[in-house]
Amino acid sequence: MSISKPPFFDGNNYSHWKAKMTIFIQALDFNLWDIIIDGPELPHIISQEGIKTLKPRSSYTDDDRKKVQLNAKAKHVIICALNSNEFNRVSSCATAKEMWDRLEVTYEGTNQVKDAKINMLVREYEMFSMKENENISGMFVRFTNIINSLQSLNKCYTNSEMVRKRLRCLPKSWMPKVTAIEEAKVLNTLPLEEHLGSLMTHEMTIKNQEDDEEQDKKKKKVIAFKSSTTDSSEEDSDDEWP
């Protein structure tokens, strides 16, 4: 995907698109992001009765035009990321903030719906554990999906909390490794990729040890089989002796 082209949204996986779109807009122009989140400062006039109405274009100052153009740019970035159905959903919105908010309500629901989703995801987070025969990489993917979904709903955990949670979900056989990480006292600063790499390295060590043990068992079985065969042959020879 070109860095000048916004991530495309076809109505599926909104939380994923929202996260990518947020980064795209902030990287493009943080002023546009402010317009989308806080709303634009569109030029207004206030009548003698105190009624606030939009200025007619004919009376715009240069500063007014800059404000209007910034809102138009923000709207343009959003609509360039939408398919025809999603465009129709937001085309009547006057501001980029209204567009963004309408998509949020459509796909994330009202605040009440968001709270219900957060509660469900928090329960998934709290009950999270490593599955039987699951590897570290697969476990991290499942964990990250939950965290990303929570973050898209503005529910965030600290790095220390996430590291501790990932450690607690490991099998009992990993306790020596868990203890070593906890005693190192780096939970607050341990990056995700470093934590993942450390656990994957330990996983490979465990796998190699298990393979070595399996090979030793096989060797012992072969030796035992050869020994029993030799003893059997000697007994047969003794029986045949006149």
Helices and strands as residue ranges (DSSP letters): H 14-28, H 30-38, E 44-46, E 52-54, G 57-59, H 62-79, H 84-90, H 96-108, H 111-127, H 136-152, H 159-168, G 172-174, H 175-183, H 192-240
